[in-house]
């Protein structure tokens, strides 16, 4: 994957009460699944003021990778099953898609 990410999907959510550790273990297993398809890289950030709130970021190197990821979310049974498990562990989900306008230096 090149250092420039053209699109990103940012998902913010809270772990359901009592599910934080289960969520983290699930995401440790799920990220390689998401990354094995195309040119997508996953990142997870935790809110510094609220350890139950997260931002999950899917970085896509180009529009084709972004479109392929969206297609899997809508149609692929395996991806749908993974997402169903994820949704059982979270609440207060917000999803936004972004397009890069100013790439970072040094391949960031």
HUJOQUI-V183518 format. One record per residue. N is the residue number from 0. PHI is phi in whole degrees, -180 to 180 (999 if undefined). D_CENTER is the distance of its C-alpha to the mean C-alpha in Angstrom with 1 decimal. Layout:
BEGIN
[[N,PHI,D_CENTER] [N,PHI,D_CENTER]]
END
This chain:
BEGIN
[[0,999,16.5] [1,-71,18.3] [2,-76,17.6] [3,-99,17.0] [4,-107,13.7] [5,-82,14.8] [6,-137,11.9] [7,-144,8.6] [8,-112,6.6] [9,-112,6.6] [10,-114,6.4] [11,-109,9.3] [12,-166,11.1] [13,-113,13.8] [14,-69,14.5] [15,-61,17.4] [16,-52,20.7] [17,77,21.4] [18,-112,18.0] [19,-57,16.4] [20,-66,17.4] [21,-64,16.7] [22,-62,13.0] [23,-63,12.8] [24,-65,14.6] [25,-62,12.6] [26,-64,9.2] [27,-62,11.7] [28,-82,12.7] [29,-77,9.6] [30,-57,7.8] [31,-60,11.1] [32,-62,11.1] [33,-63,8.1] [34,-77,9.7] [35,-72,13.1] [36,-97,12.9] [37,67,13.9] [38,-118,12.9] [39,-117,9.1] [40,-123,8.1] [41,-105,5.3] [42,-138,6.5] [43,-130,7.4] [44,-124,10.2] [45,-112,12.9] [46,-65,15.4] [47,-62,18.6] [48,-99,20.7] [49,-149,19.0] [50,-68,17.6] [51,-97,16.4] [52,-106,14.0] [53,-130,10.5] [54,-124,8.1] [55,-104,4.4] [56,-123,4.2] [57,-105,4.0] [58,-101,7.8] [59,-117,10.3] [60,-75,13.9] [61,-159,15.7] [62,-65,16.0] [63,-63,16.7] [64,-65,13.4] [65,-63,11.7] [66,-63,14.4] [67,-65,14.0] [68,-63,10.4] [69,-63,11.6] [70,-62,14.7] [71,-63,13.2] [72,-60,11.5] [73,-83,15.0] [74,-127,17.3] [75,-81,16.4] [76,-61,17.7] [77,-66,15.9] [78,-64,12.4] [79,-61,13.9] [80,-67,15.2] [81,-62,12.1] [82,-65,10.5] [83,-63,14.0] [84,-64,14.0] [85,-58,10.8] [86,-63,12.5] [87,-72,15.6] [88,-105,14.4] [89,-127,13.1] [90,-150,15.0] [91,56,15.2] [92,-77,11.9] [93,-132,11.7] [94,-123,9.6] [95,-138,10.8] [96,-106,10.8] [97,-129,12.6] [98,-119,14.9] [99,-67,16.1] [100,-118,19.7] [101,-143,20.7] [102,-67,19.4] [103,-76,19.7] [104,-85,22.5] [105,55,22.7] [106,74,19.7] [107,-68,17.2]]
END
